[in-house]
Amino acid sequence: MLLFLGRRVPLSFAHRLTAVCPSSLPRPVLVSSVLIRLRALTRVTHRTVFVSAAGQNRGTMPERRPFVRLPTDVYPVNYGLCLKPDLIDFTFEGKLEALVEVTQATHQIVMNCADIDIITASFVPQGGEEINATGFNYQNEDEKVTLSFPSALQKGSGTLKIDFVGELNDKMKGFYRSKYTTSAGEIRYAAVTQFEATDARRAFPCWDEPAIKATFDIALIVPKDRVALSNMNVIDRKPYPDDENLVEVKFATTPIMSTYLVAFVIGEYDYVESQSSDGITVRVYTPVGKAEQGKFALEVATKTLPFYKDYFSVPYPLPKIDLIAIADFAAGAMENWGLVTYRETALLIDPKNSCSSSRQWVALVVGHELAHQWFGNLVTMEWWTHLWLNEGFASWIEYLCVDHCFPEYDIWTQFVSADYTRALELDALDSSHPIEVNVGHPSEVDEIFDAISYSKGASVIRMLHNYIGDEDFRKGMNAYLLKFQHKNASTEDLWDCLEQASGKPIAAVMGSWTKQMGFPIIVVDQEQQGDERILKISQKKFCASGPHNGEDCPNWMVPISICTSEDSKCTKLKVLLDRPETTITLSGVTPDQWVKINPGTVGFYRIQYSSSMLESLLPGVRDLSLQPVDRLGLQNDLFSLSRAGMISTVEVLKLMEAFVNEPNYTVWSDLSCNLGVLSSLLSHTDFHEEIQEFIRDLFTPIGLELGWDSKPGEGHLDALLRGLVLGKLGKAGHKPTLEEARRRFRDHVDGKQVLPADLRSPVYLTVLKHGDSATLDTMMKLHKQADMQEEKNRIERVLGAISAPDLIQKVLNFALSEEVRPQDTVSVIGGVAGSSKQGRKAAWKFVKDNWEELYNRYQGGFLISRLIKLSVDGFAIDKMAAEVKSFFESHPAPAAERTVQQCCENILLNAAWLKRDSDDIQQYLLQRKAPPV
């Protein structure tokens, strides 16, 4: 699964039964009353329903109890599942016939079940009489149901039959409804699924744990004019006897797989189709009338499948793969085996109206999800503790794949800005967590879908790949996939395979990175002796509040590479730092040469150079002799050290001025990001305008060089850089940029000259930042008229830039309106909070005032964490941390507990930073403009 940031016992095939879905689903008695109860559902610890008494109420939610995994006395071999969704009443009927194996005699079967009402349940032992269940005990807090039987179920095979009903909810999880509008303007609904991590149990009673794998025979009874898709290809489609408007669609038996990867979609879609070079049918499903917008993703997918087949030396194991755009979708995408679901903006590209960054995003997301078809689907983590392996690996290899398909994207430099530095930032907090987290209760799983699992996971795998070398890494990966295919594995299983392939101490090295949180700061000093350079290197834990000085300082096994100015791209020496400090001698280094640690910015650590070493590196920034990724890393390290109080922020501002000749997009992107953080911090002072002037001075030369219009021979990165620079200048109030943006915006609105897609975000942002109510009204009108979700999102993200308090409120109200899709409300509110001091206050008040509706909308999923982070992270006053903490103590959000702690810590860090450095920053910003005496 990709978040918008965006994932052991093999079961025997011997008794597999292909369950046939009966053409006539029994219409259960009391369905309407059951569904009324479902809709009014609140949670309770236990609800025992005896078959004769189906109408009990559910009470209130108790304290969370210790979590226990499902018993192992009964496990599934094959699920025969038939579902009949009602797209008008938003309900569904289901019939499950599961072939199970009873490993020891028992009177009960415990399964996962949530928001589902079981009508009847029975067990048929192989060759025996049917035994009806006499009671269903719902443990709603643990999302389990216990089926009780009057006599013991004996060891051996049997069929578990369950008839049940459920609701097509609007919470973007489980089996849910997704709203869309037809070309004629009619509102309709599709029925779609999102099961990771623990929501398959909302669609059918099941053993909803990743290690309990089985095969699936799925059938769907759907309106005949709708498309019905599932993991496998359709093997039969026939009229449904009871209703001529319905058809029954049966799908081929799946391979053995985990429940969280099952998927089905029923709706109206067009598609484009191709075959990969290795013979797999690839389809991209789009909204009706937009098939052309699926072509780019289709091209990426057909290149990607053979790339992974070659990289892993393991073929893709299914006959087809579908990629489908879902209107209402919480994550970025989900890797369901053979049927990958996406947000529209993560899959659809309009040749005329999509910007370069959208193309890149689609390429990365397609690469991420298709990697999971092997790493996650074919071999699955044993438990959610190992989620990071799924997501970290896919978040790393998506870049490898995009670099293969689009070398012109310089995507590995972008990785450092997008993932590596982001992970360092979060992992420096005291409220971070190790990559591997012991997960118990389902509500804890959402908490670890974060930048540590994804971005730190990807960063340490990149470091590992560099440490091992590509050839041995691929050899180890192939051994791992072959050994554990169709099974489950843990982190240690992968280390074993890589260790055998490389002969290096992988488990020992990687254990220090995955089992303890944080990372080291490598402190370096040097001494010249003849033509030898003596380096003194030490490590200590880096903390966002400064270096760790405690007694029990953790240590890491740190792969360290070193290069010199002789060749900045070639590593002169590699060592493994496995102790607190060491001394290294580099021979053949003259006194005038610089020495750089961590070339390529691959090692997951910060560096603090001695002042003489730093001085010698700075010319490499100005004359560009340092690689772009290293220019970026140097600046990012120093910025981080300033926030931690280890150097003055003024030193960083001086370094930033050295980037005036910088040509690289990603370096500018990281600079821009850090200046944004500083600008947000200084919005709490009375010299905010001075930092805007600094930004204008820094970005004006590159802005003039790029101009507004693309030139012949320019590529992807030039387009990204132009959009970044013009947006930065416009937001900072650069007058020529503002005037030109207003002129081009008028022409765009009047239909004289449509803005190129790459210029829309910077122009929209600029005119709104310096706009009035008429500007906002025009932008709202553009939003309403937009036919493409990418354009709607583009507008939604910048609406918060408006300055007037009454207009800020209007934008916030708009965020919760029908005009904004539920998953996009978060980015509208976040845009308000991130744009100004007034916006931050207004957004936080709005979140508090509308908490019940927002929390209910996202039901404690990861979007609630994102909302909290975007709303409060920018505060810089101590008392705000106390206010945020207090609010969430009285309005608990279990899946966001860690996010709340991290936000409070960030607010306190911001406040300390401001207190410590604001006078010096102000003095520097005023001095640099003062005429020389």
JONORJO-V777428 format. One record per pair of residues at least 12 apart in sequence whose C-alpha atoms are under 6 Angstrom apart, sorted by sequence separation. I is the first residue (numbers start at 1). J is the second residue. D is the distance in whole Angstrom. If there is no record, write none. Layout:
I;J;D / I;J;D
This chain:
82;94;6 / 121;133;5 / 135;147;6 / 177;189;6 / 178;190;5 / 237;249;4 / 272;284;5 / 495;507;5 / 524;536;6 / 561;573;6 / 82;95;5 / 135;148;5 / 177;190;6 / 236;249;6 / 271;284;5 / 524;537;5 / 561;574;4 / 639;652;6 / 815;828;6 / 44;58;6 / 81;95;6 / 134;148;6 / 177;191;5 / 236;250;5 / 271;285;4 / 329;343;6 / 376;390;5 / 523;537;6 / 560;574;6 / 44;59;5 / 81;96;5 / 133;148;5 / 134;149;6 / 176;191;6 / 235;250;6 / 270;285;6 / 271;286;6 / 347;362;5 / 523;538;5 / 560;575;5 / 44;60;5 / 80;96;6 / 133;149;5 / 176;192;5 / 234;250;6 / 235;251;5 / 269;285;6 / 270;286;5 / 322;338;6 / 323;339;6 / 326;342;6 / 346;362;5 / 522;538;6 / 560;576;6 / 43;60;6 / 44;61;5 / 80;97;5 / 175;192;6 / 234;251;4 / 235;252;6 / 269;286;6 / 321;338;4 / 322;339;5 / 323;340;5 / 324;341;5 / 325;342;5 / 326;343;5 / 435;452;6 / 480;497;6 / 522;539;5 / 559;576;5 / 43;61;5 / 80;98;5 / 175;193;5 / 233;251;6 / 269;287;5 / 270;288;5 / 321;339;6 / 323;341;6 / 325;343;6 / 326;344;6 / 435;453;6 / 521;539;6 / 558;576;6 / 79;98;4 / 174;193;5 / 232;251;6 / 233;252;6 / 269;288;5 / 272;291;6 / 325;344;5 / 520;539;6 / 521;540;6 / 558;577;5 / 78;98;6 / 174;194;5 / 232;252;6 / 271;291;5 / 520;540;5 / 521;541;6 / 557;577;6 / 78;99;5 / 173;194;5 / 174;195;5 / 224;245;6 / 270;291;6 / 476;497;5 / 520;541;4 / 521;542;5 / 557;578;5 / 77;99;6 / 223;245;6 / 224;246;5 / 476;498;4 / 519;541;6 / 520;542;5 / 594;616;6 / 703;725;6 / 741;763;5 / 77;100;5 / 223;246;4 / 224;247;5 / 371;394;6 / 881;904;5 / 76;100;4 / 222;246;5 / 75;100;6 / 174;199;5 / 222;247;6 / 476;501;5 / 75;101;5 / 174;200;6 / 221;247;6 / 276;302;5 / 368;394;5 / 881;907;6 / 74;101;6 / 221;248;4 / 844;871;6 / 74;102;4 / 174;202;5 / 175;203;5 / 220;248;6 / 423;451;6 / 565;593;6 / 73;102;6 / 114;143;5 / 174;203;6 / 220;249;5 / 472;501;6 / 565;594;5 / 600;629;6 / 73;103;5 / 113;143;5 / 219;249;5 / 368;398;5 / 472;502;5 / 564;594;6 / 600;630;6 / 797;827;6 / 873;903;5 / 878;908;6 / 73;104;6 / 112;143;6 / 113;144;5 / 126;157;6 / 219;250;4 / 367;398;5 / 564;595;4 / 606;637;6 / 797;828;5 / 800;831;5 / 865;896;5 / 876;907;5 / 112;144;4 / 113;145;6 / 126;158;5 / 423;455;5 / 563;595;6 / 564;596;6 / 769;801;5 / 796;828;5 / 800;832;4 / 875;907;5 / 111;144;6 / 125;158;4 / 218;251;6 / 230;263;6 / 423;456;5 / 563;596;5 / 696;729;6 / 765;798;5 / 768;801;6 / 769;802;5 / 111;145;5 / 124;158;5 / 230;264;4 / 335;369;5 / 364;398;6 / 562;596;6 / 768;802;5 / 797;831;5 / 801;835;5 / 865;899;6 / 876;910;5 / 877;911;5 / 110;145;6 / 124;159;5 / 229;264;5 / 562;597;5 / 632;667;5 / 727;762;4 / 731;766;5 / 860;895;6 / 876;911;4 / 110;146;4 / 123;159;6 / 217;253;5 / 229;265;5 / 419;455;5 / 562;598;6 / 622;658;6 / 723;759;6 / 726;762;6 / 730;766;5 / 109;146;6 / 123;160;5 / 216;253;6 / 228;265;6 / 561;598;5 / 109;147;5 / 122;160;6 / 216;254;5 / 228;266;5 / 284;322;6 / 833;871;5 / 108;147;5 / 122;161;5 / 215;254;5 / 227;266;6 / 280;319;6 / 281;320;5 / 282;321;5 / 283;322;5 / 284;323;5 / 285;324;5 / 286;325;6 / 420;459;6 / 723;762;6 / 108;148;5 / 121;161;6 / 215;255;6 / 227;267;5 / 280;320;5 / 282;322;6 / 284;324;6 / 692;732;5 / 830;870;5 / 108;149;6 / 121;162;4 / 215;256;4 / 226;267;5 / 227;268;6 / 539;580;5 / 826;867;5 / 830;871;6 / 107;149;5 / 120;162;6 / 214;256;5 / 226;268;5 / 538;580;6 / 120;163;5 / 213;256;6 / 214;257;5 / 538;581;4 / 119;163;5 / 213;257;5 / 512;556;5 / 537;581;6 / 107;152;4 / 119;164;5 / 213;258;5 / 537;582;5 / 106;152;5 / 107;153;6 / 118;164;4 / 106;153;5 / 117;164;6 / 536;583;5 / 105;153;5 / 117;165;5 / 210;258;5 / 509;557;5 / 535;583;6 / 105;154;5 / 116;165;6 / 535;584;5 / 105;155;5 / 116;166;5 / 534;584;6 / 104;155;5 / 208;259;6 / 385;436;6 / 534;585;5 / 103;155;5 / 385;437;5 / 533;585;6 / 102;155;5 / 385;438;5 / 533;586;5 / 102;156;5 / 294;348;5 / 385;439;5 / 532;586;6 / 101;156;6 / 293;348;5 / 532;587;4 / 101;157;5 / 293;349;5 / 532;588;6 / 665;721;5 / 100;157;6 / 293;350;5 / 531;588;5 / 532;589;6 / 100;158;6 / 531;589;5 / 99;158;6 / 100;159;6 / 531;590;5 / 99;159;5 / 200;260;6 / 19;80;5 / 21;82;6 / 98;159;5 / 392;453;6 / 98;160;5 / 392;454;5 / 396;458;5 / 97;160;6 / 391;454;5 / 395;458;5 / 97;161;5 / 196;260;5 / 96;161;6 / 195;260;5 / 388;453;4 / 392;457;4 / 393;458;6 / 96;162;5 / 392;458;4 / 95;162;6 / 95;163;5 / 94;163;6 / 388;457;6 / 94;164;5 / 193;263;6 / 94;165;6 / 93;165;5 / 92;165;6 / 192;265;4 / 92;166;5 / 191;265;6 / 262;336;6 / 91;166;6 / 92;167;6 / 191;266;5 / 261;336;4 / 91;167;4 / 190;266;6 / 261;337;6 / 90;167;6 / 91;168;5 / 190;267;4 / 90;168;5 / 436;514;6 / 435;514;5 / 436;515;6 / 434;514;6 / 434;515;6 / 434;516;5 / 434;517;4 / 51;135;6 / 433;517;5 / 521;605;6 / 523;607;6 / 50;135;4 / 520;605;5 / 521;606;5 / 522;607;5 / 523;608;5 / 524;609;5 / 525;610;5 / 49;135;6 / 519;605;6 / 521;607;5 / 49;136;5 / 114;201;6 / 115;202;6 / 48;136;6 / 49;137;6 / 113;201;5 / 114;202;5 / 48;137;4 / 112;201;6 / 47;137;6 / 48;138;6 / 428;518;6 / 47;138;5 / 427;518;5 / 46;138;5 / 113;205;5 / 46;139;4 / 112;205;6 / 45;139;5 / 112;206;5 / 45;140;5 / 111;206;6 / 112;207;6 / 44;140;6 / 45;141;5 / 111;207;5 / 112;208;6 / 43;140;6 / 546;644;5 / 545;644;5 / 544;644;5 / 379;484;6 / 231;337;6 / 379;485;5 / 382;488;5 / 231;338;5 / 378;485;5 / 379;486;6 / 381;488;5 / 382;489;5 / 231;339;5 / 378;486;5 / 379;487;6 / 380;488;5 / 381;489;5 / 382;490;6 / 379;488;6 / 381;490;6 / 428;543;5 / 429;544;6 / 428;544;5 / 78;214;5 / 82;218;6 / 84;220;6 / 77;214;5 / 78;215;5 / 79;216;5 / 80;217;5 / 81;218;5 / 82;219;5 / 83;220;5 / 84;221;5 / 78;216;6 / 82;220;6 / 463;602;5 / 463;603;6 / 178;328;5 / 172;329;6 / 312;478;5 / 211;382;5 / 413;629;5 / 414;666;6 / 417;670;6 / 650;921;6 / 211;488;6 / 6;332;5 / 3;331;5 / 4;332;5 / 3;332;5 / 2;332;5 / 2;333;5 / 1;333;6 / 1;334;4 / 1;335;6 / 67;440;6 / 67;441;5 / 7;387;5 / 7;390;5 / 7;391;5 / 355;757;5 / 354;757;6 / 355;758;5 / 353;757;5 / 446;862;6 / 345;790;5 / 447;895;5 / 446;895;6 / 443;895;6 / 431;902;6 / 10;487;6 / 8;488;6 / 330;823;5
